[in-house]
């Protein structure tokens, strides 16, 4: 063993080149070329997520499970928990000459530098990301590092490229493709290429030059569906304890050459598995959809999320799609899997178990290729907890395994998947949840139900939540059509490269740079959308403007209220008439390129006299806090104040609790009812003292009732 270590050391360059070194006779694993904690974020569509340098994703960020946010317009929509990925081969001899009947690798951060060596992680964009300003603040600056390169020749809006060498000598290259076109922005296409490079670490030397036999590849993905939904369901749903898994595509070989059309866009023959939030046995109410039972009833977990297989090479020499792959597609208990340890000979017994699992035999029997829900649920209102089936506190994985493949040195195998999320829209979550909470029928059921109404509120709610199954199949079908077209789907126009929003005295002014697509055939102009009080809510269209126009004044804003905007470019749909990839009609640039996350306000001109100053509302009553300034419940406004002044707020007995410097030249200033010591003020009479730079001053009393 020592001779082998010495031999390997001779083949390495010295430690001062950052590759490897000897310590007390032991060879320290060589360092990777990319930091193990590095990530790249895709934030351009309704589905947004991060991707890790080591080749798989664990969503835990030391605070919560982060990733796969859909719909990304709203907070707490993360659906990701963990993706566990493995590769394994038979009859393998490692770089030290050790023979293994089975050798397996687990893709996790803890194995970077031991069995995983991230070599590349970068994101390329089709065009420079737009810059967005609100009142001079660059809102896009924090995301400047998202993109590493610009490639105008690529079709997807974004491509994340990730290369990882492994101690198996099998190098994984994965490309994550993201599109912003409105019919294709809720999934990522993932191209995986596994190449027998023989490179077992991070340098350029090739340590192995032998075939890899019986290569198997697999991953189990667990979803929380969703972070917000877990708040309502509780009992471990934040890590997917109560998630159901189902599958489709049992008859894929009979349909492999079929073409999905817009007339029949939802098919069940696609090879896919997906998940959603099920019932927790601790809840006395039907929690499907995670209704906000103590609030409005809004459904907080409408998501259906999973993966569809788009292409699997038959072999290294036959790159046509193998309709009989994957070898396993179904469900598997979440935290039940064989640990491969630290690649010691004592780990071989677990590597054999891993190989069996990747060959289609669930570890400890906790899994299956059946449609889990259809096997165990008696009806859509059956309150069966999936945890009672798999008995794994970690929840349930969507499990997909491929192989076996034989790879000569230099040969590759490619697998293409799409991961997507869909479900009923936000407005429907509000309306359906509110009707369910009220419990007064009759309730109208989705299309296809006979009879079309019911008096059972749970049945009504669940019927609508389960339309998410059709929605995710529609998403997978669009991903398949995109792949089959070589990604040549109709493209929307490019967004404006600059969007600038400025608060004003009698208007909020919006301006932008012309889209680079203005000269393209069919370019139709711009649409502007506005939201009140917060950015994570419904935006309403307030203007449609033709080509060549680069500014708009919002004259309908109310004084003191917070407004958020985005602008999109759109075309007339003349490049989207074939129905090959999606419905026909106009296409829009993504709203996420230009959405503002800081408020703009209508600020009146400065007051002409100190006697004009008003405090609004006065009195402030917590019971009416949503009436004056919706979405900003603690806000008090000082109106018609001087352009520049100091505002000091005192209690009735004269204690100074807050000082505000008003310097923006307008006649408005706001206060969030917080003291300088970060305490919310209590009920009482308060005094505001206004003083101008030239020494003029005045007092105003106001009342707060809490």
Secondary structure, DSSP 8 states (H G I E B T S, - for coil): -HHHHHHHHHHS--GGGTS--EETTEE-----SS-TT-EEEE-SSSSBEEEETTSS-B-B-SSSB---BSSTTSTT-B-EEEEEEEEEEEEEE-TTS-EEEEEEEEE-GGGBTTTEEEEEEEEEESS---EEEETTEETTGGGGGG-SEE-TT-SSSEEEEEEEEETTSEEEEEEEEE--STTSSSEEEEEEEEEE----SSSS-----S-EEEEEEEEEEEE-S-HHHHHHH-TTGGGTTTEEEEEE-TTHHHHTT---BTTB---S-S-EEEEEE---TT-SS--TT-B-TTTT--BS---EEEEEEEEEBSSSS--SB-TT--SEEEEEETT-----TTS-GGGHHHHHHHHHHHTT--GGG-EESS-HHHHH-SSTT----THHHH--TT-EEEEEEEEEEEE-TT-EEEEEEEEEEE-S-HHHHHHHHHHHHHT-S-EE--TT-SSSEES-HHHHHHHHHTTHHHHHHHHHHHHHHHHHTTT---------SEEEEE-BSS-EEEEE---TTTTSTTEEEEEEEEEES-SSS--EEEEEE-TT--EEEE----BT--EEEEEEEEE-STT--S-SSS--S--B--GGGT---S-B-B--B--SSGGG-EEESSSEEGGGHHHHSTT-TT-EEEES--SSEEEEEEETT--EEEEEEE-SSBSEEEE-SB-TTS-B--SEEEEEEEEETTS-EEEEEEEEE-
